Amino acid sequence: MSLPDGSLLRQAVVEIEEGRVVNYYEFREELPMTEWLGGEIHVVRDEEGILRAHWNNQLL
């Protein structure tokens, strides 16, 4: 996962509510109610400063 500051998290959890990234952290253990996505997620700030997550060129 790439973050707005350019840093990377290799295995991470991204929590999204109503299209906004509300939390992200390093993956440590299996979580219930989780959708697993392979590849890389990019977390970026949009023009309003809201964190958004993109995966395979799609907004999550």
C-alpha positions as CSV (number, residue, x, y, z in Angstrom):
1,M,0.0,0.0,0.0
2,S,1.4,3.4,-0.9
3,L,0.6,6.4,1.3
4,P,0.3,10.1,0.5
5,D,3.7,10.7,2.1
6,G,5.3,8.2,-0.3
7,S,5.9,5.5,2.3
8,L,4.8,1.9,1.7
9,L,3.1,-0.7,3.9
10,R,3.7,-4.2,2.5
11,Q,0.8,-6.0,4.2
12,A,-1.9,-3.6,5.4
13,V,-5.5,-3.2,6.3
14,V,-7.4,-0.2,4.8
15,E,-10.7,0.7,6.4
16,I,-13.1,2.5,4.1
17,E,-16.5,4.1,5.0
18,E,-18.6,5.8,2.3
19,G,-15.6,6.0,0.0
20,R,-13.3,7.6,2.5
21,V,-10.3,6.0,4.1
22,V,-10.9,6.2,7.8
23,N,-8.0,4.0,9.0
24,Y,-5.1,2.0,7.8
25,Y,-2.5,-0.1,9.6
26,E,-0.1,-3.0,9.2
27,F,-1.8,-6.4,9.0
28,R,-1.1,-8.5,12.1
29,E,-3.8,-11.1,12.3
30,E,-6.9,-12.4,10.5
31,L,-9.9,-10.1,10.7
32,P,-13.6,-10.9,10.5
33,M,-15.7,-9.3,7.7
34,T,-12.7,-8.6,5.6
35,E,-12.5,-8.4,1.8
36,W,-9.0,-9.4,0.6
37,L,-7.6,-7.7,-2.4
38,G,-4.3,-8.7,-4.1
39,G,-1.9,-6.2,-5.5
40,E,-1.3,-2.7,-4.4
41,I,-3.7,-0.1,-3.0
42,H,-2.8,3.6,-3.4
43,V,-4.1,5.9,-0.7
44,V,-4.1,9.5,-1.9
45,R,-5.7,12.8,-0.9
46,D,-8.3,14.1,-3.3
47,E,-8.8,17.8,-4.2
48,E,-10.7,18.3,-0.9
49,G,-8.0,16.7,1.2
50,I,-10.0,13.5,1.8
51,L,-8.1,10.2,1.8
52,R,-9.3,7.9,-0.9
53,A,-8.1,4.4,-1.8
54,H,-7.5,3.2,-5.4
55,W,-6.9,-0.4,-6.5
56,N,-6.4,-1.5,-10.1
57,N,-7.2,2.1,-11.2
58,Q,-10.6,1.9,-9.4
59,L,-11.8,4.0,-6.5
60,L,-12.7,1.8,-3.6
